[in-house]
């Protein structure tokens, strides 16, 4: 007597929960994954200026201009002399503050500072920042940070001297006084190569 052979069918996989598992894994990866945020430079945009003033040419005395240049090979020059990135902050602070009222640094004028009255300020100074387009972005970013750090240090020293606390802990009026005494005046320019045009 021959044995009856039954064909066994392969049971199907239950895939009903696969979608749930996939969705759960997706949420898990979204929650635990860190996403890099872009770095940037905080800047306060200048106020709107009437068209007539925009087109007017302003003469700036040579002593009031600090020329900083980032070359294509990522070296920095300050006033034509090669400098390290670590030197920028101190040079900018000395230039903007002009503590001894030196003739080769920005001229000081008496200005009415909020809460404090009239103080000598180098309000006409300009930091002319020029970068060659072939320079590395990270070098440009580092240079910008050094300049911002110089102003931040000057303002912090100012508030400690006059209000007895750090700039971050000051009221808005006290911060306004520090900004009025040390206004951030930076002019930026991009050129193709050393001595070249834009």
TORKOL-4160 file (C-alpha; in steps of 0.2 Angstrom, whole numbers, padded with zeros to 4 digits, m for minus):
198
<pt num="1" X="0000" Y="0000" Z="0000"/>
<pt num="2" X="0007" Y="0016" Z="m0005"/>
<pt num="3" X="0009" Y="0030" Z="0007"/>
<pt num="4" X="m0001" Y="0046" Z="0003"/>
<pt num="5" X="0011" Y="0061" Z="0002"/>
<pt num="6" X="0003" Y="0077" Z="0005"/>
<pt num="7" X="0011" Y="0093" Z="m0001"/>
<pt num="8" X="0015" Y="0104" Z="0013"/>
<pt num="9" X="0012" Y="0122" Z="0009"/>
<pt num="10" X="0025" Y="0134" Z="0017"/>
<pt num="11" X="0016" Y="0145" Z="0029"/>
<pt num="12" X="0016" Y="0164" Z="0025"/>
<pt num="13" X="0025" Y="0176" Z="0036"/>
<pt num="14" X="0015" Y="0188" Z="0046"/>
<pt num="15" X="0020" Y="0205" Z="0041"/>
<pt num="16" X="0007" Y="0215" Z="0049"/>
<pt num="17" X="0019" Y="0222" Z="0063"/>
<pt num="18" X="0033" Y="0226" Z="0051"/>
<pt num="19" X="0026" Y="0243" Z="0048"/>
<pt num="20" X="0025" Y="0246" Z="0066"/>
<pt num="21" X="0042" Y="0241" Z="0069"/>
<pt num="22" X="0049" Y="0251" Z="0055"/>
<pt num="23" X="0040" Y="0267" Z="0061"/>
<pt num="24" X="0046" Y="0264" Z="0079"/>
<pt num="25" X="0064" Y="0262" Z="0073"/>
<pt num="26" X="0062" Y="0278" Z="0063"/>
<pt num="27" X="0056" Y="0288" Z="0078"/>
<pt num="28" X="0070" Y="0281" Z="0088"/>
<pt num="29" X="0084" Y="0286" Z="0076"/>
<pt num="30" X="0076" Y="0303" Z="0074"/>
<pt num="31" X="0076" Y="0306" Z="0093"/>
<pt num="32" X="0094" Y="0299" Z="0097"/>
<pt num="33" X="0103" Y="0306" Z="0081"/>
<pt num="34" X="0112" Y="0323" Z="0084"/>
<pt num="35" X="0110" Y="0335" Z="0069"/>
<pt num="36" X="0124" Y="0347" Z="0066"/>
<pt num="37" X="0119" Y="0365" Z="0066"/>
<pt num="38" X="0127" Y="0378" Z="0055"/>
<pt num="39" X="0139" Y="0390" Z="0063"/>
<pt num="40" X="0138" Y="0408" Z="0059"/>
<pt num="41" X="0143" Y="0425" Z="0064"/>
<pt num="42" X="0131" Y="0436" Z="0074"/>
<pt num="43" X="0129" Y="0453" Z="0066"/>
<pt num="44" X="0118" Y="0468" Z="0069"/>
<pt num="45" X="0113" Y="0476" Z="0052"/>
<pt num="46" X="0116" Y="0494" Z="0050"/>
<pt num="47" X="0100" Y="0505" Z="0050"/>
<pt num="48" X="0093" Y="0511" Z="0034"/>
<pt num="49" X="0102" Y="0526" Z="0027"/>
<pt num="50" X="0094" Y="0538" Z="0015"/>
<pt num="51" X="0099" Y="0537" Z="m0003"/>
<pt num="52" X="0108" Y="0554" Z="m0003"/>
<pt num="53" X="0119" Y="0548" Z="0012"/>
<pt num="54" X="0123" Y="0532" Z="0004"/>
<pt num="55" X="0130" Y="0540" Z="m0011"/>
<pt num="56" X="0140" Y="0553" Z="m0002"/>
<pt num="57" X="0158" Y="0550" Z="m0001"/>
<pt num="58" X="0165" Y="0551" Z="0017"/>
<pt num="59" X="0183" Y="0555" Z="0020"/>
<pt num="60" X="0192" Y="0545" Z="0034"/>
<pt num="61" X="0208" Y="0551" Z="0041"/>
<pt num="62" X="0222" Y="0537" Z="0038"/>
<pt num="63" X="0225" Y="0536" Z="0057"/>
<pt num="64" X="0207" Y="0531" Z="0059"/>
<pt num="65" X="0208" Y="0515" Z="0048"/>
<pt num="66" X="0215" Y="0499" Z="0053"/>
<pt num="67" X="0218" Y="0488" Z="0038"/>
<pt num="68" X="0217" Y="0469" Z="0041"/>
<pt num="69" X="0219" Y="0458" Z="0026"/>
<pt num="70" X="0217" Y="0439" Z="0024"/>
<pt num="71" X="0228" Y="0433" Z="0010"/>
<pt num="72" X="0224" Y="0418" Z="m0002"/>
<pt num="73" X="0236" Y="0407" Z="0008"/>
<pt num="74" X="0227" Y="0411" Z="0024"/>
<pt num="75" X="0240" Y="0422" Z="0031"/>
<pt num="76" X="0234" Y="0439" Z="0040"/>
<pt num="77" X="0242" Y="0456" Z="0038"/>
<pt num="78" X="0238" Y="0471" Z="0049"/>
<pt num="79" X="0243" Y="0487" Z="0042"/>
<pt num="80" X="0254" Y="0478" Z="0029"/>
<pt num="81" X="0264" Y="0468" Z="0042"/>
<pt num="82" X="0261" Y="0449" Z="0044"/>
<pt num="83" X="0252" Y="0444" Z="0060"/>
<pt num="84" X="0246" Y="0428" Z="0068"/>
<pt num="85" X="0227" Y="0426" Z="0071"/>
<pt num="86" X="0231" Y="0426" Z="0090"/>
<pt num="87" X="0238" Y="0444" Z="0088"/>
<pt num="88" X="0222" Y="0451" Z="0080"/>
<pt num="89" X="0212" Y="0453" Z="0096"/>
<pt num="90" X="0225" Y="0463" Z="0105"/>
<pt num="91" X="0229" Y="0474" Z="0090"/>
<pt num="92" X="0211" Y="0478" Z="0087"/>
<pt num="93" X="0208" Y="0482" Z="0106"/>
<pt num="94" X="0223" Y="0494" Z="0106"/>
<pt num="95" X="0218" Y="0502" Z="0090"/>
<pt num="96" X="0199" Y="0505" Z="0095"/>
<pt num="97" X="0203" Y="0510" Z="0113"/>
<pt num="98" X="0219" Y="0521" Z="0110"/>
<pt num="99" X="0222" Y="0522" Z="0129"/>
<pt num="100" X="0236" Y="0534" Z="0128"/>
<pt num="101" X="0228" Y="0545" Z="0114"/>
<pt num="102" X="0243" Y="0541" Z="0102"/>
<pt num="103" X="0244" Y="0551" Z="0086"/>
<pt num="104" X="0245" Y="0536" Z="0075"/>
<pt num="105" X="0229" Y="0528" Z="0082"/>
<pt num="106" X="0211" Y="0535" Z="0080"/>
<pt num="107" X="0207" Y="0552" Z="0086"/>
<pt num="108" X="0196" Y="0553" Z="0102"/>
<pt num="109" X="0182" Y="0565" Z="0104"/>
<pt num="110" X="0170" Y="0569" Z="0118"/>
<pt num="111" X="0154" Y="0561" Z="0116"/>
<pt num="112" X="0138" Y="0560" Z="0127"/>
<pt num="113" X="0137" Y="0542" Z="0134"/>
<pt num="114" X="0121" Y="0536" Z="0141"/>
<pt num="115" X="0121" Y="0536" Z="0160"/>
<pt num="116" X="0139" Y="0542" Z="0161"/>
<pt num="117" X="0139" Y="0559" Z="0153"/>
<pt num="118" X="0154" Y="0565" Z="0141"/>
<pt num="119" X="0168" Y="0553" Z="0139"/>
<pt num="120" X="0182" Y="0552" Z="0126"/>
<pt num="121" X="0178" Y="0540" Z="0112"/>
<pt num="122" X="0186" Y="0534" Z="0096"/>
<pt num="123" X="0170" Y="0535" Z="0087"/>
<pt num="124" X="0177" Y="0538" Z="0070"/>
<pt num="125" X="0188" Y="0523" Z="0069"/>
<pt num="126" X="0185" Y="0510" Z="0055"/>
<pt num="127" X="0192" Y="0492" Z="0054"/>
<pt num="128" X="0194" Y="0488" Z="0035"/>
<pt num="129" X="0193" Y="0470" Z="0033"/>
<pt num="130" X="0199" Y="0463" Z="0016"/>
<pt num="131" X="0199" Y="0445" Z="0011"/>
<pt num="132" X="0205" Y="0437" Z="m0005"/>
<pt num="133" X="0192" Y="0426" Z="m0012"/>
<pt num="134" X="0204" Y="0411" Z="m0013"/>
<pt num="135" X="0206" Y="0412" Z="0006"/>
<pt num="136" X="0199" Y="0398" Z="0017"/>
<pt num="137" X="0181" Y="0401" Z="0025"/>
<pt num="138" X="0187" Y="0394" Z="0042"/>
<pt num="139" X="0201" Y="0407" Z="0042"/>
<pt num="140" X="0189" Y="0421" Z="0038"/>
<pt num="141" X="0177" Y="0414" Z="0051"/>
<pt num="142" X="0192" Y="0414" Z="0064"/>
<pt num="143" X="0197" Y="0432" Z="0059"/>
<pt num="144" X="0179" Y="0438" Z="0061"/>
<pt num="145" X="0178" Y="0430" Z="0078"/>
<pt num="146" X="0194" Y="0438" Z="0084"/>
<pt num="147" X="0188" Y="0455" Z="0079"/>
<pt num="148" X="0171" Y="0452" Z="0088"/>
<pt num="149" X="0180" Y="0446" Z="0103"/>
<pt num="150" X="0191" Y="0462" Z="0104"/>
<pt num="151" X="0175" Y="0472" Z="0105"/>
<pt num="152" X="0167" Y="0461" Z="0117"/>
<pt num="153" X="0182" Y="0462" Z="0129"/>
<pt num="154" X="0183" Y="0481" Z="0127"/>
<pt num="155" X="0164" Y="0482" Z="0132"/>
<pt num="156" X="0166" Y="0470" Z="0146"/>
<pt num="157" X="0181" Y="0480" Z="0153"/>
<pt num="158" X="0171" Y="0496" Z="0151"/>
<pt num="159" X="0156" Y="0489" Z="0161"/>
<pt num="160" X="0167" Y="0482" Z="0175"/>
<pt num="161" X="0176" Y="0499" Z="0177"/>
<pt num="162" X="0160" Y="0509" Z="0177"/>
<pt num="163" X="0146" Y="0498" Z="0183"/>
<pt num="164" X="0155" Y="0485" Z="0193"/>
<pt num="165" X="0148" Y="0470" Z="0183"/>
<pt num="166" X="0151" Y="0460" Z="0167"/>
<pt num="167" X="0143" Y="0466" Z="0151"/>
<pt num="168" X="0132" Y="0450" Z="0150"/>
<pt num="169" X="0125" Y="0455" Z="0168"/>
<pt num="170" X="0121" Y="0473" Z="0163"/>
<pt num="171" X="0105" Y="0481" Z="0160"/>
<pt num="172" X="0100" Y="0486" Z="0142"/>
<pt num="173" X="0104" Y="0504" Z="0146"/>
<pt num="174" X="0121" Y="0500" Z="0153"/>
<pt num="175" X="0125" Y="0489" Z="0138"/>
<pt num="176" X="0120" Y="0503" Z="0127"/>
<pt num="177" X="0132" Y="0514" Z="0136"/>
<pt num="178" X="0146" Y="0501" Z="0132"/>
<pt num="179" X="0141" Y="0500" Z="0114"/>
<pt num="180" X="0141" Y="0519" Z="0112"/>
<pt num="181" X="0159" Y="0520" Z="0120"/>
<pt num="182" X="0165" Y="0506" Z="0108"/>
<pt num="183" X="0154" Y="0506" Z="0093"/>
<pt num="184" X="0158" Y="0491" Z="0081"/>
<pt num="185" X="0163" Y="0499" Z="0065"/>
<pt num="186" X="0169" Y="0485" Z="0052"/>
<pt num="187" X="0170" Y="0488" Z="0034"/>
<pt num="188" X="0171" Y="0471" Z="0024"/>
<pt num="189" X="0178" Y="0469" Z="0006"/>
<pt num="190" X="0182" Y="0454" Z="m0005"/>
<pt num="191" X="0195" Y="0454" Z="m0019"/>
<pt num="192" X="0201" Y="0441" Z="m0031"/>
<pt num="193" X="0219" Y="0442" Z="m0027"/>
<pt num="194" X="0232" Y="0453" Z="m0019"/>
<pt num="195" X="0231" Y="0470" Z="m0026"/>
<pt num="196" X="0217" Y="0464" Z="m0038"/>
<pt num="197" X="0200" Y="0470" Z="m0041"/>
<pt num="198" X="0184" Y="0464" Z="m0034"/>
